[in-house]
Amino acid sequence: MSKSKNMANPSKPATRKKVKVEAKFVTGSIMRHVVILASTASIGLVSVFAVDLIDLYYLSMLDDQAIVAALAFASAIIFFNMSFSIGLSIAMSATVAKAIGAKQDLLARGLAMNNFIISVGFTAVLGWVTWYFRLDLLKMVGAEGASLDYANRYLGILLPSLPFLSLAMSGGGLVRAMGAPKLSMYAMLSGSLVNLILDPILIFGFDMGIEGAAWASFAARIAIGGSALYIIYVMHDFSVTFSTKIFKSQLPIILAIALPAMATQLASPIANAFMTWEMAKYSESYMAGWSLVGRLSPMVFGVLFALSGAVGPIYGQNFGARNFERVRRTLTDSMLFVLIYSVFASIVFYLMLDYIIAAFGVVGDAESFMQFVGVWIGPVFGFYSLLFVANAAFNNLGYPLLATAFNFGKATLGTIPFVLYGSYIMGADGIFAGNGVGNIIFGLAALAVCFYVINKLANLNDGKGPEPGFRARNKK
């Protein structure tokens, strides 16, 4: 039997020896899995955010507030592009984890390879389109003058690296789905180390300023993507022979999750772009404060940002094994983790705020804005993280459109009216406060619907074996 035929029938053994990846999240303590996956994923993710913060710190030493403001405008565009990569990585994690949970080893390998092909191809086109229209996009979010010029130069270098970022994020999702979260963390750390080394060399040593920071980030994305591929295809030998027929048959399976997931992820950058546009109406100092908040909040709440992607394999594997009690426990334990961490992180942030303001030389409107954020940052990001946790469940339980609906609901009804009203009655501080009110409403609503969905699935299934039709559909 040929390799392609063998791949077409996932129930048959491989023709050559390969490392078999087993489901690792269908037994043991759910909270332990949640903590391990969230902590290992967050170390890698926070290390990336830390480098972004270090970028800002080094660039703030150039004593040009326009550069700091430019990073806020550039981040609005980068966040938009990154959201596509996050959506594609969700499809990778959900499809592969589900196959692993159902003990479909060759199916998991094929899905991994085809996810990579789709991710790189899509983001290569997206990166070029965004690069071509970057000036217009920056003007749309309110950039002008020197800040527009700096942001344009920064994006001109960084945007072509989007396919490498997609490789890195999808690769990280795959490694976690394979049950090796620590290796995923190491891949992320490799890129952070590259960026950390190159930043001062390029920014100051070669006097490249903001362009040096962009090249350092470009190199970091290559390092992360390369590390992830090494872990997957060299350390774990998770390869399989490519088949056009199988690619076509798996394309609908992947896109059924990838398209809604990308649409879901687009909601957050759209909301962020709107808030950036609204903030741009105030002083450049407020924009500098907004830029600092945009880099500090992922550092402080990076564990919660990582949690939504990290728990995907737990949902996916237990859903594949039809163990709905553990699916439900994953949600409750994740919710408890979010609440405890939010309280702890917000207290630490508030106690460190004066030192942060002094370190970055924040003065004037930016300092006033930071003081306000320090009081309310916990509820704002804590409830937002509950929405992330619920969306991770929706994406892995076959309800990705619910995640899309909640995210776009939050980005529109949960952002625009609250931010506009907040800005009207409180000024720039009201932008942050209004967004927080929307986070609370939609975070709680998403949790309620998520519990309903899990209970509905549990009532419809007897808990025996993989999802009805899943194995049969992929044997064809």
N, C-alpha and C positions, 0 to 999 in steps of 0.2 A: 504493500500500500504506500502511495506517495505521501510525502509530508503534508502537502496541501489537503489531501483527502483525510489524512489523520486529524488535521486541525479542524476539518469540517465536522468531524464527529468527536466532540470533546470528551466523550466517555471512554475512549480508547487511550491506551498509554502512549507516551511520547516515544519516538523512534530512537532517541538518544538520551543519555542520562542528564537530568536537569535537577536543580535544587527545587524541591516541592515546597511551596509556601502554604502553610496550614492556617486555618482560622484560629486566632488567638484571643478573641474578645467574646467568645460565646460561653466562657467559664470564668470563674474568679470574681472578685469584688468589682462591681461597676464603678464605685467611687474611686477605687485604686486605679482602674484603667483611665478614668476621667482625669485624675490628678497627674498621672504619668504622661499621658498624651498631651494634656494642656501645658504642662511644665516643659516638656522636651520641645514641643512645637513652639512655645512662646520664647524659649531661650534663643532659638534660631531667628524667630520673627523679631523679637525685641532687639537682637543684635543688629538687624538691618535698620530698624527705626533709630537705634542708638547712633549708628553711623550717619543717618540723616540729621540727627541732632548735632553731631560733631561737625558735619558740613556747615550747619547754620552757625555753630559757635565760631569756627574758623573764619567764615565769611563775615560774621559780625565784627571781627577784629579789623576788617578793612575800613571800618567807620563810614560805611555808605548805606544808609537806611533803604535806599532804592534797591540794593541787592537783596536785602532781607525781605522786602516786600515782594520782589520778583519771584522768590522761592514760593511764596504763597500762591501767586498766580500760576506758576509752572506746576505746582502740586495739584491744582484743580484739574489740569489736563492729564497729568501722569496718573492721578487717581482714576480718571475716566478709563484710560487704557489698561491700567492694572486690573480693573474690575472684570474685563473680558478674560484675562489670564486666571483670575480667581474662579470665575464661572466654569472655565474649561478644566481647572484642577478639581472642581467639585464633581464634574462628570467622570473624570479619571478615578477619583476615590470611590464614588458611589457604585459605578459599574464593576470595577475590579473587586472591591470589598464584597459586593454581593455574590460574585462568582466564586470568590474564595470561601465565603460562608457556606455556599452550596456545594463545595468541594469539586468545583469545575476548574481544575488547574490549567489546562490548555486554553480554555475559554478566557480565563483571567489574563493569560499571556497575550493572547490575540487582542483583547480589548485594550490592554496597556499600550501595545505598539500602535494600534489604530488611533487611540486617543492622542498619542504624541504627534502622529501625522496630521491630524485635524488641527491640533493646537498650534503647531509651528506654521502650517500653511495659512491659517486664518489670521494669526497675529502678524505675520509678515506683510500681508496686504493691509491690515489695519494700521500698522506702524508707518507704512509709506503714506497712506492717505492722511493720517494725522500730522505727519511731518510736513507734507505739502501745504496743509491748511493751518499750520500752527499759529501763524500771525493773526489770522482772522479769529481763531478760537480764543487766543489770549485777549484780543480786544472785546470779545463777547463777554468775558468774565470781569472786564473792567480795567485791564492793564493799559497803561498809557505812559508816555514820556520815557524816562530812563529805566523805570521798572519793566516796561514793555520790551525795551532793547535787551536788557539782561536776561529776561525770561525767554525771549526768542532765541538767543544764543545758547542758553542752557538746553532747551528742548531740541534745538537743531542737532546737538551731539547725542543726546540720550535716547530720543525716540526710536532710532533704528535698532536699538538693542532689545526691542519688545519681544521678538521671537526667543531670545535667550532667557528673558524673564519668564515667558510661558513655559519653556523647558524646565526652568528651575521650580516653578510653582506646581506644575503637573507632576514633575518628578518627585517633589516633596510629598504631594498627596499620595502618589503611588507607593512610595517607601513606607508611609504610615499605614496604608491599606495592607501592605505586606506584613505588618506587625513589627516594623523596625523603626520606631519613632526616634530613637537616639541617633541613628544614622542620618535620618532626615535633618535633625538638629545640626549634626556635624557639617552637612552640606551647606546649610545656611551660614554657619559660622565661618566657613572657608571664604565665602564672598565678603562677609563683614571684615575679616582680617585683611583681605586685599584692599578693600575700600579704606580702611583705617590707615594702612601703610601709605597708600598713594595720595590721600587727601593733602596732608601738609607738604608733601614733595611737589605735587603739581600746583597747588594753590599758591604756595609761597616760594618754594625752591625754583620753580620755573615761571613764577609770576603770571600764572594763567587765570587767577581769580575764579569766577564762577564757572568758567569753561573747564578749569582743572577739576572742580568738584564733579562736573558732568562726566568727564573721562574716567574718573575714579569709580563712579557708579556703573559706568558701562563695563569696565573690567570686572567689577564684582559680580555682575549678572552672568557674565561668561563663566566665571569661576564656580558659581552655584550650580548652573546648568550642567557643566562638565562633571562636577562632583556627583550630582544626582545620577547622571547616566552611568558613571563608573560603578556606583553602588548597585544599580539595578542590573546592568548587563555584564559586569565583570565579577563583582562580589557574589551576586545572587544568580547569575546566569538566567535571567528571566526573559530570555529571547524566544522567538518562534519564527518560523519561515513566513514571509509575507505572502498573502494570497489576495488577489484582486477580488475574487468571488466572496471571500470571507469579509473583506473590507466593506464591500457593498452591502452584505447582509447585516453587518454590525453597525453601519453608519446610522440607521434609524434608531438603534438602541442608544448610541452615544448622544446623538442630537436631541433625543427625547428628553434628556437631562441637561445637556450642555446649553441648548437654546434658552429654555426657561431660566436656567441658573445664571447665564450671562445677562439676560434681561433683568433678573432679580438684582444682580450686583450693580447694574447700571444706575439703579435708583439712588444709591448713596452718593456717587459722584455728581449726579444731577443736582441733588439737594445741596451738596457741598459747593458746587459752582454757583448756585443761586445765593447761598449765604455769603460767598466770597464777593459776588457782584454787589450785594447789599452793603457789605462791610466797606467796599471800595468807595462808597459815597461819603464815608467819614475820612478822617485824616490819615496820612501815610503812616503815622505812628500807630494808629489802630490796626492798620494792615500788618505792621511789623509784629504787634502783639498777637494777631490772628495767625500769623506764620509760626510764631513760637508755640502757641497752643496746639496747632496742627502737628507739630513734631513732638511735643511733650506728652500729649494724651495717648498716642500709641505706645510710648515708652511706659507710662504708668499703667495703662490697661491692656498692654500687649498680650498678657496671659488670657484675657477674656476674648480679645480679637482672634487669638489662635485657637481658642476652645471650640468655636463653631466649626472650623475645618478639622480639628483634631478628633472630635467625637463622631465625625461622619463614618469612619470604619466600624465603630462600635454599633451604631445604628444599622449600617449596611450588613455586617456579618450576622447579627442577631435576627435581622429581618430575613436574610437568606436562609437562616436556620429555623425560621418561624417561631422564635422565642420572644413573644410579645411582652411577657412579664419583664424581661431584661431590657426590652426597648423602652418600656414605660419607666423603668428604674433609671435608665440612662438620662431621660429628660429630667426627672426629679432631682437626681444627684447633680446634674449640670446646673440646674436652677439654684440649688443650695450653694454650690461652689461659687457661682456668680455673685450671689448676695453677700457671702462672707468676704470674698476677695474685694468687692467694691467698697465695703466699709473700711477694710484695712488700707487699701491703696489710697482712698481719698484722704484719710487721716495723715498718712505719710506725706502725700503731696502738699497738704495744707501746712504741715510743720516745716517742709523744705522750701516753701514758696519764696521767702525772703532771700534765701541763699541763691535760688535760681535767678531771681530778678537782678541781684547784684552781679552774678557771674556773667549774665548776658548784657549787662549795662542797660537794662530796660528802664525808661524814664517816661514821664508825661502821660499821655493817653494810654500808651501801651501798658504802663505799670498799673494804672487804674483798672484797665480791662483784665489784667492778670489777677489782680486781687479779687475781682468779682468771680472769675472762673474758679479760683481756688476754693471758694465756698460751695459752689454748686456742681463741681465736676463729677462727684460721686454719683448722685442720682441720674445725671444726664447720660453717662456712659454705662452705668449699671443696668438701667432699664433697656438701653439700646442693645446691650449684650444679650438680654433675654430674648429679644427679637432674633438675634443671630442664632441662638441655640435652637429656637423653634424652627427657623428656616433650614438649619442643618437636618433636622428631623424630616421636614417636608421633602427636601431634596432626595433623601435616602430611602424614604418610605413610599415613593411613587406619587407624590403630590407636589411636584416642583412649581406648578402654576399657583398654588397657594402661597409659596414663598415669594413668587413674583408679585402677586397681588398685595401682600403685606408690605413688601419693600417699596413698591411704587405708591401704595397708600401713604406710607410714612413719608416718602420723598415729596409728595404733593399735599394731600390733605393734612398730614401730620407735620409739615414743615412750613409751607408758604404762608398760610394765614397766620400761624402762630409767630413766625419770624417777622412778618410785616407789622403785626400788631405790637409785638415786643419792641421792635425798632421804633415804632411811633410813640410809645409811652415811656421807653427807657433808653432810647438811643442805641449805641453799639452794644451795650450790655444786653439789651433786649433780644438781640439776634441769638445769642447763646442761650438765654433763658427760654425763649420761645421754642427753639429746637428741642430743649430738654422736656418741655411739656408734651410735645408730640411723641418723644421717645417713651415717656411713661405710658401714655394711652395705648400706643401700638405694641409696645412690649408686652403688656398685660393681655391685650386682646389676642396676640399671636400665641401666647402660652395656652390660653383657654381653648382655642381652636385645635392646637396641637394635641392636647389631652383627648379631645373629642375624636380626632382622627385615629390615634393609637387605640382607643377603646373600640372604635368601629372596626378596625382591622382585626383586633383580637377576637371580636365576636363573630367575624366572618370566616375565621380560620380555626382549625382544630389543633394547631401547633405541631403538626406532624409533617416533616420534610420541607423541602424548599418551596418557594412560591409556585402555586399551580400554574403550569404552562411554561415556567422559566426554563426548566431542563429540556422539555420537549421542543420548545421553540428554537433552542440553540443546537439541537441535534440535526436539524434539517440541513 
